[in-house]
Structure formats: structure tokens, C-alpha cells
Amino acid sequence: MVIVSNQAGAGPYVGWQFQYHSEPTITFHFAGPSTVTSVSVAVDNTGVGGVSAPGTLVINGVSYTPVVTSFSASSEWLTVSGLSLSGSSLTLMPDSNPNAWTFISEVTFNGATGVPEPASWALMLVGFGGLGVALRSRRRTAIAVA
């Protein structure tokens, strides 16, 4: 069973309970190749109605114990750092107590996006070389006219 935090479906959280629904695998697709160095997940930690934060986060099939990087009476941010994940997508599966509800509101990714390919660097160098040749020939023409 997957629910949202209010009847209109416009609340800040989406949640589930393992007893009714297996832990979901959430796939994030990036606009292009990216390198992710950390993942942060905002979760409800109130404990009300059996809601609790997941104990581990499975990222691209590997289980990590996240660090709480921000905490309030109603939510916390769980962060997994020290990653070096490259690609155009990432999977996330929160792994929680089978009898608890898990509610997630946000996920952020830190790292580099759009890393230039070696062919792009080569093309850029050729362009700079062509620019240098054009400027040099332009300067020779200006000297010859004077």
C-alpha cells in the first residue's frame, strides 16, 4: 500500500509499509552522464502511527548506513557520502523496519554533471588552435598593410 500524507495527494510525503508493499526501488534518470558523490534523503521521523526513518539506504544495489545530517521534530535528512557513482541513472531503495511506515519527501544528489568526453576536449583544443592561427594571420596582414 502506497499512500500520501494528505487525502488530496498534495502533501509533502509519499510513504509505504513493507507489510503491505515491498520496499520500492526508485529510479532517478539524469539529463546526461553524471558523477554522484553523495545522496541525501528527507524522511519523516515523527514516530506517529508507526512512522520511522529507514535504517539503511540501498543505492545501485549496495546497502549503506546513512548519517543524519539534519534533524527536527518532524523530519531528518539522511546522507550517504563518499560515493563515486557514474551514469545517467541511479536507483534508491529505503530499507526500513517491516512494521514501520516510511515517508520520503525529497532526494538530493551532489556531484558533477555533464562531464566532458575526451572527444569534446580534443574538439575544443582544435578550435582554440584555429582561433590562434586566425589571429596570427590577421596580425600579419595588419603589419603588412602599415
DSSP file (Angstrom, degrees, kcal/mol; ACC not computed):
  #  RESIDUE AA STRUCTURE BP1 BP2  ACC     N-H-->O    O-->H-N    N-H-->O    O-->H-N    TCO  KAPPA ALPHA  PHI   PSI    X-CA   Y-CA   Z-CA
    1    1 A M              0   0    0      0, 0.0    16,-0.8     0, 0.0     2,-0.5   0.000 360.0 360.0 360.0 124.5    0.0    0.0    0.0
    2    2 A V  E     +A   16   0A   0     14,-0.2     2,-0.3    18,-0.1    14,-0.2  -0.942 360.0 174.5-110.0 131.1    1.4    3.4   -1.0
    3    3 A I  E     -A   15   0A   0     12,-2.4    12,-3.1    -2,-0.5     2,-0.3  -0.852  23.7-133.8-130.9 167.7   -0.1    6.5    0.5
    4    4 A V  E     -A   14   0A   0     -2,-0.3    10,-0.2    10,-0.2     6,-0.1  -0.776  34.0-105.5-116.4 166.4    0.4   10.2    0.5
    5    5 A S  S    S+     0   0    0      8,-1.5     2,-0.3    -2,-0.3     9,-0.1   0.496 100.3  28.5 -79.3  -2.0    0.4   12.5    3.6
    6    6 A N  S >  S-     0   0    0      7,-0.2     3,-1.6     5,-0.1     5,-0.3  -0.984  83.1-110.9-149.3 162.0   -3.0   14.0    2.8
    7    7 A Q  T 3  S+     0   0    0     -2,-0.3    -1,-0.1     1,-0.3    -2,-0.0   0.792 113.4  59.0 -62.3 -31.0   -6.2   12.9    1.0
    8    8 A A  T 3  S-     0   0    0      1,-0.1    -1,-0.3    -3,-0.0    -3,-0.0   0.610 107.1-124.0 -75.5 -10.1   -5.7   15.4   -1.9
    9    9 A G  S <  S+     0   0    0     -3,-1.6    -2,-0.1     1,-0.0    -1,-0.1   0.678  85.1 108.3  76.7  16.4   -2.3   13.8   -2.7
   10   10 A A        +     0   0    0     -6,-0.1    -3,-0.1     2,-0.0    -1,-0.0   0.217  44.2 119.4-111.0  13.9   -0.6   17.1   -2.4
   11   11 A G  S    S-     0   0    0     -5,-0.3    -5,-0.1     2,-0.2    -6,-0.0  -0.203  75.2-109.5 -75.7 171.1    1.2   16.5    0.9
   12   12 A P  S    S+     0   0    0      0, 0.0     2,-0.3     0, 0.0    -1,-0.1   0.645  92.2  63.0 -77.1 -13.8    5.0   16.7    1.2
   13   13 A Y        -     0   0    0     90,-0.0    -8,-1.5    30,-0.0     2,-0.4  -0.841  53.8-163.5-119.3 149.8    5.5   12.9    1.7
   14   14 A V  E     +AB   4 104A   0     90,-2.1    90,-2.6    -2,-0.3     2,-0.3  -0.989  30.5 175.6-119.0 136.2    5.0    9.7   -0.2
   15   15 A G  E     -AB   3 103A   0    -12,-3.1   -12,-2.4    -2,-0.4     2,-0.3  -0.896  19.9-179.5-143.5 169.7    5.0    6.6    2.0
   16   16 A W  E     -AB   2 102A   0     86,-1.7    86,-2.8    -2,-0.3     2,-0.4  -0.970  21.5-131.7-158.8 164.0    4.6    2.8    2.3
   17   17 A Q  E >>  - B   0 101A   0    -16,-0.8     4,-2.4    -2,-0.3     3,-1.6  -0.997  15.9-139.0-127.6 130.1    4.8    0.0    4.7
   18   18 A F  T 34 S+     0   0    0     82,-0.7    81,-0.1    -2,-0.4    -1,-0.1   0.824 101.1  66.4 -56.4 -34.4    6.7   -3.2    4.0
   19   19 A Q  T 34 S+     0   0    0     79,-1.0    -1,-0.3     1,-0.2     3,-0.1   0.836 117.5  24.7 -57.3 -33.4    3.9   -5.3    5.5
   20   20 A Y  T <4 S+     0   0    0     -3,-1.6     2,-0.3     1,-0.3    -2,-0.2   0.666 135.2  22.2-103.9 -23.1    1.6   -4.2    2.6
   21   21 A H  S  < S-     0   0    0     -4,-2.4    -1,-0.3   -20,-0.2    -5,-0.0  -0.984  81.8-113.6-149.9 130.1    4.1   -3.3   -0.1
   22   22 A S        -     0   0    0     -2,-0.3    -5,-0.1     1,-0.2    -3,-0.1  -0.258  55.3 -78.9 -62.2 155.5    7.6   -4.4   -0.6
   23   23 A E        -     0   0    0      1,-0.1    -1,-0.2    73,-0.1     2,-0.1  -0.328  57.9-122.5 -55.6 127.5   10.3   -1.7   -0.3
   24   24 A P        -     0   0    0      0, 0.0     2,-0.7     0, 0.0    -1,-0.1  -0.419   8.0-137.4 -76.8 149.3   10.1    0.2   -3.6
   25   25 A T        -     0   0    0     68,-0.1     2,-0.5    -2,-0.1    68,-0.2  -0.940  22.0-158.5-101.3 117.3   13.1    0.7   -5.9
   26   26 A I  E     -C   92   0A   0     66,-3.3    66,-2.7    -2,-0.7     2,-0.5  -0.854   2.2-156.3-100.4 125.9   13.0    4.3   -7.0
   27   27 A T  E     -C   91   0A   0     -2,-0.5     2,-0.5    64,-0.2    64,-0.2  -0.903   3.3-162.1-107.3 127.2   14.9    5.0  -10.2
   28   28 A F  E     -C   90   0A   0     62,-3.2    62,-2.2    -2,-0.5     2,-0.5  -0.919   5.1-156.6-106.6 129.5   16.2    8.6  -10.9
   29   29 A H  E     -C   89   0A   0     -2,-0.5    60,-0.3    60,-0.2     2,-0.2  -0.928   8.8-150.8-108.2 127.5   17.1    9.4  -14.5
   30   30 A F  E     -     0   0A   0     58,-2.9     4,-0.1    -2,-0.5    58,-0.0  -0.565  25.6-114.5 -94.0 159.8   19.6   12.3  -15.1
   31   31 A A  E    S-     0   0A   0     -2,-0.2    -1,-0.1     2,-0.1    57,-0.1   0.760  92.0 -18.9 -65.2 -25.1   19.6   14.6  -18.1
   32   32 A G  E    S-     0   0A   0     55,-0.1    -2,-0.1    56,-0.0    55,-0.1  -0.906 104.0 -34.6-162.4-173.7   23.1   13.2  -19.1
   33   33 A P  E     +     0   0A   0      0, 0.0    81,-2.1     0, 0.0    82,-0.6  -0.329  65.3 176.8 -58.4 134.1   26.1   11.4  -17.7
   34   34 A S  E     -CD  87 113A   0     53,-2.4    53,-2.0    79,-0.2     2,-0.5  -0.945  30.5-140.2-138.2 156.8   26.7   12.4  -14.0
   35   35 A T  E     -CD  86 112A   0     77,-3.4    77,-1.5    -2,-0.3     2,-0.5  -0.986  21.0-158.1-118.1 119.7   29.0   11.5  -11.2
   36   36 A V  E     +CD  85 111A   0     49,-3.1    49,-2.3    -2,-0.5    75,-0.3  -0.862  18.5 173.6-102.7 125.1   27.2   11.4   -7.8
   37   37 A T  E     +     0   0A   0     73,-3.2    46,-2.6    -2,-0.5    45,-0.4   0.646  69.8  11.3-103.7 -20.9   29.4   11.8   -4.7
   38   38 A S  E     - D   0 110A   0     72,-1.4    72,-2.5    43,-0.2     2,-0.4  -0.988  57.1-154.3-155.5 152.8   26.6   11.9   -2.1
   39   39 A V  E     -ED  80 109A   0     41,-2.1    41,-2.7    -2,-0.3     2,-0.4  -0.995  11.6-167.8-126.9 131.6   22.8   11.2   -1.8
   40   40 A S  E     -ED  79 108A   0     68,-2.4    68,-2.8    -2,-0.4     2,-0.4  -0.971   1.2-166.7-122.3 138.4   20.6   12.9    0.8
   41   41 A V  E     -ED  78 107A   0     37,-2.8    37,-2.9    -2,-0.4     2,-0.6  -0.988  13.3-144.6-128.2 126.4   17.0   11.8    1.6
   42   42 A A  E     +ED  77 106A   0     64,-2.7    63,-2.6    -2,-0.4    64,-0.9  -0.804  30.6 175.7 -89.9 124.4   14.5   13.8    3.6
   43   43 A V  E     -ED  76 104A   0     33,-2.8    33,-2.1    -2,-0.6     2,-0.4  -0.898  35.8-108.9-129.6 156.5   12.3   11.5    5.7
   44   44 A D  E     +E   75   0A   0     59,-2.0    59,-0.4    -2,-0.3    31,-0.3  -0.706  33.2 173.9 -80.2 131.8    9.5   11.8    8.3
   45   45 A N        +     0   0    0     29,-1.1    30,-0.2    -2,-0.4     8,-0.1   0.086  38.0 117.7-126.0  23.4   10.9   10.7   11.7
   46   46 A T        -     0   0    0     28,-0.5     6,-0.1     1,-0.1     3,-0.1   0.790  63.7-142.9 -66.8 -29.4    7.9   11.5   13.9
   47   47 A G    >   +     0   0    0      4,-0.6     3,-1.3     1,-0.3     2,-0.3   0.372  52.8 140.8  79.5  -7.1    7.2    8.0   15.1
   48   48 A V  G >  S+     0   0    0      1,-0.3     3,-0.9     2,-0.2    -1,-0.3  -0.533  74.6   1.4 -71.8 129.8    3.5    8.9   15.0
   49   49 A G  G 3  S-     0   0    0     -2,-0.3    -1,-0.3     1,-0.2    -2,-0.1   0.732 135.5 -56.7  66.7  22.6    1.4    6.0   13.6
   50   50 A G  G <  S+     0   0    0     -3,-1.3    51,-2.7     1,-0.3     2,-0.4   0.672  93.4 151.3  84.0  16.9    4.4    3.8   13.3
   51   51 A V  B <   +f  101   0A   0     -3,-0.9    -4,-0.6    49,-0.2     2,-0.3  -0.673  13.2 156.5 -83.5 133.3    6.4    6.1   11.0
   52   52 A S        -     0   0    0     49,-2.5    51,-0.3    -2,-0.4    -8,-0.2  -0.985  43.7 -96.5-151.1 160.8   10.2    5.9   11.2
   53   53 A A        -     0   0    0     -2,-0.3    44,-0.3    -8,-0.1     2,-0.1  -0.474  49.3 -99.8 -74.6 147.5   13.2    6.7    9.2
   54   54 A P        -     0   0    0      0, 0.0    42,-0.2     0, 0.0    -1,-0.1  -0.395  21.2-141.9 -66.8 146.5   14.8    3.8    7.2
   55   55 A G  S    S+     0   0    0     40,-1.1     2,-0.3     1,-0.1    41,-0.2   0.793  81.2  17.1 -79.6 -29.8   17.8    2.2    8.8
   56   56 A T  E     -G   95   0A   0     39,-1.7    39,-2.7     9,-0.2     2,-0.4  -0.953  64.6-142.5-139.1 159.4   19.7    1.7    5.6
   57   57 A L  E     -GH  94  64A   0      7,-2.6     7,-2.5    -2,-0.3     2,-0.7  -0.994  11.9-149.2-122.2 127.7   19.6    3.0    2.0
   58   58 A V  E     -GH  93  63A   0     35,-2.8    35,-2.2    -2,-0.4     2,-0.5  -0.875  18.6-174.1 -98.1 113.7   20.3    0.7   -0.9
   59   59 A I  E >  S-GH  92  62A   0      3,-2.7     3,-1.8    -2,-0.7    33,-0.2  -0.944  70.2 -18.0-115.4 119.9   21.9    2.7   -3.7
   60   60 A N  T 3  S-     0   0    0     31,-2.1    -1,-0.2    -2,-0.5    32,-0.1   0.856 130.5 -51.2  51.5  38.8   22.5    1.0   -7.0
   61   61 A G  T 3  S+     0   0    0      1,-0.2     2,-0.5    30,-0.1    -1,-0.3   0.416 116.2 111.0  86.1  -1.6   22.2   -2.3   -5.2
   62   62 A V  E <   -H   59   0A   0     -3,-1.8    -3,-2.7     2,-0.0     2,-0.4  -0.916  64.1-131.1-110.6 131.4   24.7   -1.6   -2.4
   63   63 A S  E     -H   58   0A   0     -2,-0.5     2,-0.3    -5,-0.3    -5,-0.2  -0.658  27.8-178.8 -85.3 130.7   23.5   -1.1    1.2
   64   64 A Y  E     -H   57   0A   0     -7,-2.5    -7,-2.6    -2,-0.4    16,-0.0  -0.956  28.4-133.3-127.2 145.7   24.7    1.9    3.1
   65   65 A T        -     0   0    0     -2,-0.3    -9,-0.2    -9,-0.2   -10,-0.1  -0.892  35.6-140.9 -94.1 112.1   24.1    3.1    6.6
   66   66 A P        -     0   0    0      0, 0.0     2,-0.4     0, 0.0    14,-0.2  -0.293   3.5-127.5 -75.4 159.9   23.2    6.8    6.2
   67   67 A V  E     -I   79   0A   0     12,-2.9    12,-2.9    -2,-0.0     2,-0.7  -0.872  22.8-119.8-102.5 137.3   24.4    9.6    8.6
   68   68 A V  E     +I   78   0A   0     -2,-0.4    10,-0.2    10,-0.2     3,-0.1  -0.694  36.9 172.1 -77.4 115.4   21.7   12.0   10.0
   69   69 A T  E     +     0   0A   0      8,-2.5     2,-0.3    -2,-0.7    -1,-0.2   0.590  66.2  20.6-103.4 -13.5   22.9   15.4    8.7
   70   70 A S  E     -I   77   0A   0      7,-1.0     7,-2.3     2,-0.0     2,-0.4  -0.967  68.0-173.4-153.7 140.7   19.9   17.5    9.8
   71   71 A F  E     +I   76   0A   0     -2,-0.3     2,-0.3     5,-0.2     5,-0.2  -0.998  10.6 159.1-141.9 136.1   17.2   16.8   12.4
   72   72 A S        -     0   0    0      3,-2.6   -27,-0.1    -2,-0.4    -2,-0.0  -0.836  56.3 -89.0-139.6-178.4   14.0   18.4   13.6
   73   73 A A  S    S+     0   0    0     -2,-0.3     3,-0.1     1,-0.2    -2,-0.0   0.731 124.7  27.2 -67.2 -21.1   10.9   17.2   15.5
   74   74 A S  S    S+     0   0    0      1,-0.2   -29,-1.1   -30,-0.1   -28,-0.5   0.593 125.0  15.2-118.3 -14.3    9.2   16.1   12.3
   75   75 A S  E     -E   44   0A   0    -31,-0.3    -3,-2.6   -30,-0.2     2,-0.3  -0.964  50.5-162.2-153.4 168.5   11.9   15.2    9.8
   76   76 A E  E     -EI  43  71A   0    -33,-2.1   -33,-2.8    -2,-0.3     2,-0.5  -0.987  21.3-125.8-151.3 155.2   15.5   14.4    9.2
   77   77 A W  E     -EI  42  70A   0     -7,-2.3    -8,-2.5    -2,-0.3    -7,-1.0  -0.915  20.6-159.3-103.1 126.3   18.0   14.3    6.3
   78   78 A L  E     -EI  41  68A   0    -37,-2.9   -37,-2.8    -2,-0.5     2,-0.4  -0.912  13.7-167.6-104.1 130.0   19.8   11.0    5.8
   79   79 A T  E     -EI  40  67A   0    -12,-2.9   -12,-2.9    -2,-0.5     2,-0.5  -0.962  19.4-165.2-126.9 136.7   23.0   11.3    3.8
   80   80 A V  E     +E   39   0A   0    -41,-2.7   -41,-2.1    -2,-0.4     3,-0.2  -0.981  25.2 178.3-114.2 116.6   25.4    8.8    2.2
   81   81 A S        +     0   0    0     -2,-0.5   -43,-0.2   -43,-0.2    -2,-0.0  -0.564  48.8  55.9-111.2 175.1   28.7   10.4    1.3
   82   82 A G  S    S+     0   0    0    -45,-0.4   -44,-0.2     1,-0.2     2,-0.2   0.709  72.6 144.7  76.4  20.9   31.9    9.2   -0.2
   83   83 A L        -     0   0    0    -46,-2.6    -1,-0.2    -3,-0.2   -48,-0.0  -0.483  35.7-170.7 -86.4 160.5   30.2    7.8   -3.3
   84   84 A S        +     0   0    0     -2,-0.2     2,-0.5     2,-0.0   -47,-0.2  -0.479  25.7 159.5-146.0  69.0   31.7    7.8   -6.8
   85   85 A L  E     -C   36   0A   0    -49,-2.3   -49,-3.1     2,-0.0     2,-0.4  -0.832  17.0-169.8-101.1 126.1   28.7    6.6   -8.9
   86   86 A S  E     +C   35   0A   0     -2,-0.5     2,-0.3   -51,-0.2   -51,-0.2  -0.903  34.1  73.8-117.4 144.8   28.8    7.4  -12.7
   87   87 A G  E    S-C   34   0A   0    -53,-2.0   -53,-2.4    -2,-0.4   -55,-0.1  -0.899  81.6 -81.2 148.9-174.2   26.0    7.1  -15.2
   88   88 A S  E    S+     0   0A   0     -2,-0.3   -58,-2.9   -55,-0.2     2,-0.3   0.323 105.2  34.8-106.6   6.5   22.7    8.6  -16.3
   89   89 A S  E     -C   29   0A   0    -60,-0.3     2,-0.3   -55,-0.1   -60,-0.2  -0.980  58.5-162.6-152.2 164.5   20.5    6.9  -13.7
   90   90 A L  E     -C   28   0A   0    -62,-2.2   -62,-3.2    -2,-0.3     2,-0.4  -0.990  12.0-143.8-148.2 139.0   20.6    5.9  -10.0
   91   91 A T  E     -C   27   0A   0     -2,-0.3   -31,-2.1   -64,-0.2     2,-0.4  -0.868  14.5-171.0-107.8 144.3   18.4    3.5   -8.0
   92   92 A L  E     +CG  26  59A   0    -66,-2.7   -66,-3.3    -2,-0.4   -33,-0.2  -0.999   8.0 178.5-134.5 130.7   17.4    4.1   -4.4
   93   93 A M  E     - G   0  58A   0    -35,-2.2   -35,-2.8    -2,-0.4     2,-0.3  -0.930  20.1-145.7-133.3 110.7   15.7    1.7   -2.1
   94   94 A P  E     - G   0  57A   0      0, 0.0     2,-0.7     0, 0.0   -37,-0.2  -0.603  14.0-153.4 -72.8 132.0   15.0    2.7    1.5
   95   95 A D  E     + G   0  56A   0    -39,-2.7   -39,-1.7    -2,-0.3   -40,-1.1  -0.912  27.2 161.9-112.4 107.9   15.3   -0.3    3.8
   96   96 A S        -     0   0    0     -2,-0.7   -73,-0.1   -42,-0.2     6,-0.1  -0.625  46.8 -64.0-122.6 177.3   13.2    0.0    6.9
   97   97 A N    >   -     0   0    0    -44,-0.3     3,-1.9    -2,-0.2   -79,-0.4  -0.390  47.4-126.5 -58.8 132.2   11.6   -2.0    9.7
   98   98 A P  T 3  S+     0   0    0      0, 0.0   -79,-1.0     0, 0.0    -1,-0.1   0.756 108.7  45.2 -57.7 -25.8    9.0   -4.3    8.2
   99   99 A N  T 3  S+     0   0    0    -81,-0.1     2,-0.3   -80,-0.1    -2,-0.1   0.422 100.1  88.4 -98.3   1.8    6.3   -3.0   10.6
  100  100 A A  S <  S-     0   0    0     -3,-1.9   -82,-0.7   -49,-0.0     2,-0.4  -0.663  73.6-124.1-101.3 154.8    7.1    0.7   10.2
  101  101 A W  E     -Bf  17  51A   0    -51,-2.7   -49,-2.5    -2,-0.3     2,-0.5  -0.770  21.9-152.3 -89.2 140.5    5.8    3.2    7.7
  102  102 A T  E     -B   16   0A   0    -86,-2.8   -86,-1.7    -2,-0.4     2,-0.4  -0.973  11.7-173.9-115.5 128.4    8.5    5.0    5.6
  103  103 A F  E     -B   15   0A   0     -2,-0.5   -59,-2.0   -59,-0.4     2,-0.4  -0.987   0.7-174.4-124.4 126.2    7.7    8.5    4.3
  104  104 A I  E     +BD  14  43A   0    -90,-2.6   -90,-2.1    -2,-0.4   -61,-0.2  -0.941  13.2 171.2-118.8 139.2   10.1   10.4    2.0
  105  105 A S  E     +     0   0A   0    -63,-2.6     2,-0.3    -2,-0.4   -62,-0.1   0.724  64.4  11.3-115.0 -34.3    9.7   14.0    0.8
  106  106 A E  E     - D   0  42A   0    -64,-0.9   -64,-2.7     2,-0.0    -1,-0.4  -0.982  48.5-164.3-145.9 154.0   12.9   14.9   -1.1
  107  107 A V  E     - D   0  41A   0     -2,-0.3     2,-0.3   -66,-0.2   -66,-0.2  -0.990  13.7-171.3-136.9 130.7   16.1   13.4   -2.5
  108  108 A T  E     - D   0  40A   0    -68,-2.8   -68,-2.4    -2,-0.4     2,-0.4  -0.918   7.7-154.5-122.7 152.4   19.1   15.4   -3.5
  109  109 A F  E     - D   0  39A   0     -2,-0.3     2,-0.4   -70,-0.2   -70,-0.2  -0.976   5.3-161.9-124.5 136.0   22.3   14.4   -5.3
  110  110 A N  E     + D   0  38A   0    -72,-2.5   -73,-3.2    -2,-0.4   -72,-1.4  -0.919  44.8  68.9-116.6 146.4   25.7   16.1   -5.1
  111  111 A G  E    S- D   0  36A   0     -2,-0.4     2,-0.4   -75,-0.3   -75,-0.2  -0.974  81.3 -42.4 147.0-158.8   28.5   15.7   -7.6
  112  112 A A  E     - D   0  35A   0    -77,-1.5   -77,-3.4    -2,-0.3     2,-0.3  -0.842  44.5-164.1-109.4 142.4   29.4   16.7  -11.1
  113  113 A T  E     + D   0  34A   0     -2,-0.4   -79,-0.2   -79,-0.2    -2,-0.0  -0.895  66.0  19.8-121.1 155.8   27.1   16.6  -14.1
  114  114 A G  S    S-     0   0    0    -81,-2.1    -1,-0.2    -2,-0.3   -80,-0.2   0.892  71.1-167.8  59.6  45.2   27.8   16.7  -17.8
  115  115 A V        -     0   0    0    -82,-0.6    -1,-0.2    -3,-0.2    -3,-0.0  -0.497  28.9-111.2 -65.2 125.4   31.5   15.7  -17.6
  116  116 A P        -     0   0    0      0, 0.0    -1,-0.1     0, 0.0    -2,-0.0  -0.288  27.4-124.7 -62.0 140.8   33.0   16.5  -21.0
  117  117 A E    >>  -     0   0    0      1,-0.1     4,-1.6    -3,-0.1     3,-0.8  -0.466  25.8-108.4 -77.7 156.3   34.0   13.4  -23.0
  118  118 A P  H 3> S+     0   0    0      0, 0.0     4,-2.2     0, 0.0     5,-0.2   0.847 120.5  58.0 -54.8 -35.5   37.6   13.2  -24.3
  119  119 A A  H 3> S+     0   0    0      1,-0.2     4,-2.3     2,-0.2     5,-0.2   0.858 103.0  53.6 -64.1 -34.5   36.4   13.9  -27.8
  120  120 A S  H <> S+     0   0    0     -3,-0.8     4,-2.2     2,-0.2    -1,-0.2   0.903 108.0  49.7 -65.9 -41.3   34.9   17.2  -26.6
  121  121 A W  H  X S+     0   0    0     -4,-1.6     4,-2.3     2,-0.2    -2,-0.2   0.920 110.8  49.6 -62.9 -43.5   38.2   18.3  -25.2
  122  122 A A  H  X S+     0   0    0     -4,-2.2     4,-2.2     1,-0.2    -2,-0.2   0.913 111.1  49.1 -62.6 -42.9   40.0   17.4  -28.4
  123  123 A L  H  X S+     0   0    0     -4,-2.3     4,-2.1     1,-0.2    -1,-0.2   0.890 110.3  51.5 -63.6 -39.4   37.5   19.4  -30.4
  124  124 A M  H  X S+     0   0    0     -4,-2.2     4,-2.3     2,-0.2    -2,-0.2   0.907 109.4  49.8 -64.6 -41.8   37.8   22.4  -28.1
  125  125 A L  H  X S+     0   0    0     -4,-2.3     4,-2.4     2,-0.2    -2,-0.2   0.897 109.6  51.0 -64.0 -40.7   41.7   22.3  -28.4
  126  126 A V  H  X S+     0   0    0     -4,-2.2     4,-2.5     2,-0.2    -1,-0.2   0.907 109.9  51.3 -62.1 -41.0   41.4   22.2  -32.3
  127  127 A G  H  X S+     0   0    0     -4,-2.1     4,-2.2     2,-0.2    -2,-0.2   0.911 110.2  47.6 -62.1 -44.2   39.0   25.2  -32.0
  128  128 A F  H  X S+     0   0    0     -4,-2.3     4,-2.3     2,-0.2    -1,-0.2   0.888 111.5  51.6 -64.7 -38.3   41.5   27.2  -29.9
  129  129 A G  H  X S+     0   0    0     -4,-2.4     4,-2.2     2,-0.2    -2,-0.2   0.918 110.1  48.7 -63.1 -43.7   44.3   26.3  -32.3
  130  130 A G  H  X S+     0   0    0     -4,-2.5     4,-2.3     1,-0.2    -2,-0.2   0.881 110.3  51.7 -63.0 -39.1   42.2   27.5  -35.2
  131  131 A L  H  X S+     0   0    0     -4,-2.2     4,-2.5     2,-0.2    -2,-0.2   0.911 109.2  50.5 -63.4 -43.1   41.5   30.7  -33.4
  132  132 A G  H  X S+     0   0    0     -4,-2.3     4,-2.3     2,-0.2    -2,-0.2   0.905 110.4  49.0 -61.5 -43.3   45.2   31.3  -32.7
  133  133 A V  H  X S+     0   0    0     -4,-2.2     4,-2.5     2,-0.2     5,-0.2   0.911 111.5  50.0 -63.2 -42.6   46.1   30.7  -36.4
  134  134 A A  H  X S+     0   0    0     -4,-2.3     4,-2.0     1,-0.2    -2,-0.2   0.915 111.9  47.1 -63.7 -43.3   43.3   33.2  -37.4
  135  135 A L  H  X S+     0   0    0     -4,-2.5     4,-2.1     2,-0.2    -1,-0.2   0.895 112.4  50.2 -65.2 -39.4   44.5   35.9  -35.0
  136  136 A R  H  X S+     0   0    0     -4,-2.3     4,-2.1     1,-0.2    -2,-0.2   0.921 112.2  45.9 -66.0 -43.9   48.2   35.4  -36.1
  137  137 A S  H  X S+     0   0    0     -4,-2.5     4,-2.0     1,-0.2    -1,-0.2   0.854 111.7  53.2 -69.1 -31.9   47.4   35.7  -39.8
  138  138 A R  H  X S+     0   0    0     -4,-2.0     4,-2.0    -5,-0.2    -1,-0.2   0.894 108.9  48.9 -66.4 -40.4   45.2   38.7  -39.1
  139  139 A R  H  X S+     0   0    0     -4,-2.1     4,-2.0     2,-0.2    -2,-0.2   0.893 110.2  51.2 -67.8 -39.2   48.1   40.4  -37.2
  140  140 A R  H  X S+     0   0    0     -4,-2.1     4,-2.2     1,-0.2    -2,-0.2   0.894 109.9  50.3 -63.6 -39.2   50.5   39.7  -40.1
  141  141 A T  H  X S+     0   0    0     -4,-2.0     4,-1.7     1,-0.2    -1,-0.2   0.909 109.7  50.5 -64.9 -41.6   48.0   41.2  -42.6
  142  142 A A  H  X S+     0   0    0     -4,-2.0     4,-1.4     1,-0.2    -2,-0.2   0.875 111.6  47.8 -64.6 -38.3   47.7   44.3  -40.4
  143  143 A I  H  < S+     0   0    0     -4,-2.0    -1,-0.2     1,-0.2    -2,-0.2   0.888 110.3  52.1 -69.5 -40.5   51.5   44.7  -40.2
  144  144 A A  H  < S+     0   0    0     -4,-2.2    -2,-0.2     1,-0.2    -1,-0.2   0.845 108.8  50.5 -66.7 -34.4   52.0   44.3  -44.0
  145  145 A V  H  <        0   0    0     -4,-1.7    -1,-0.2     1,-0.2    -2,-0.2   0.864 360.0 360.0 -71.7 -36.6   49.4   47.0  -44.7
  146  146 A A     <        0   0    0     -4,-1.4    -1,-0.2    -5,-0.2    -2,-0.2   0.491 360.0 360.0 -71.4 360.0   51.0   49.5  -42.4
